[in-house]
């Protein structure tokens, strides 16, 4: 077989075979010429350093059938790359535009279709799908003077820019302020969470416009998914608002810092917690978690922190909200608490309490029993509404210091307010009915877990290379698995077992 190539074009392919012919009792051989038809094929697809200075080494893609796949390093300028393609065609075309090998510039932000064409009209198309780094958007944070972000109290000045990749638009550099945030997540772990503040209200990764944005490190949650999946349950619920979030890769002062969950902040706003001009955003919390300038009050059961608006101790608004919440709690624990006119129903939006309870109980969120991040809100003239959901990284059994670890057993039902509500048959029946709705959506949530895990496949690898959490104990994990897929499977298994147990336990109440 003889083959000759020039820039991927076959000139001639000829096979010579010798056929033995018998004629008149004598043997002789005659040559037989066979012409073999060449099929249009891409045999190699690569990017060479000599043509692509943003690369540090040559990049060869894998070819499987008619699919060509690979991964660009983070340094690559994937919107302007020059490919080297070895093929057997007469020409190569992308979107009806002829490609010149080692010369033509192409944007690989999206999947591209490369078509190998022969002079006789035959052609074959290949899908070229190259992931930019991990496939997630990349956020570049730079602080003035490269100073570290090492305080929860003090902002540092800097800039942020975004490489959106396939699913988001690129965003130019803008000025920001950034500081640390969180409690145990800030003090216990090397991968720190942050709060970023922009000068003006701005959309962020297709989330509604606002100034403040949070970077959840998800260090204790090796799946990176528990907050996001809890939010997905919130989107199915009757709660007024659940934070939106998007995963992104984060660089700080040109150093990779891992995969973060970029989320909306729980705060007042028409596109966040909409409490208008005179409403209140409140949180059940602990005294040791209050800052010196925080304002709070006590009921018989809880410390209630006033998150919004900013109030002074003992002013008119402070006394109003303190009195109202205590009045509700008194009605809840009174002898006629089930009275639809003067009992607890006078004060609360029952549907929001039911949905907040069920999501918190299904996930068995450790803090939702009584400890912290139990948000609720009130607009004067309306009723108390539970929500939004927040701080679910230690849910779905991801804790070793409490019985919320186990898929069996009630947990949030023992929250003092919820426990009292459960003694009302009307409230209990609402819980049972509403749980059936979440049970019907169980497979939807399981599919969401799979979808997000698949989306994070490359990201979790980079994140673990940076932080080395897989296979190692991280506070407060009850179990240690060696692989990401095992962590995700444990999450799914725990959730399925939890739903089965709750289905039986609630119906037996």
Helices and strands as residue ranges (DSSP letters): E 5-6, E 9-10, E 14-23, E 26-35, E 42-47, E 59-60, E 62-64, E 67-72, E 81-82, E 84-87, E 91-94, E 97-98, E 105-106, E 112-117, E 123-132, E 137-143, G 144-146, E 156-163, E 171-180, H 184-187, E 194-204, E 207-216, H 226-236, E 245-252, E 255-264, E 280-285, G 287-289, E 296-298, E 303-308, H 316-332, G 344-346, H 350-363, G 366-369, E 374-378, E 385-386, G 403-405, G 412-414, H 416-421, H 425-440, H 442-455, H 457-467, H 484-507
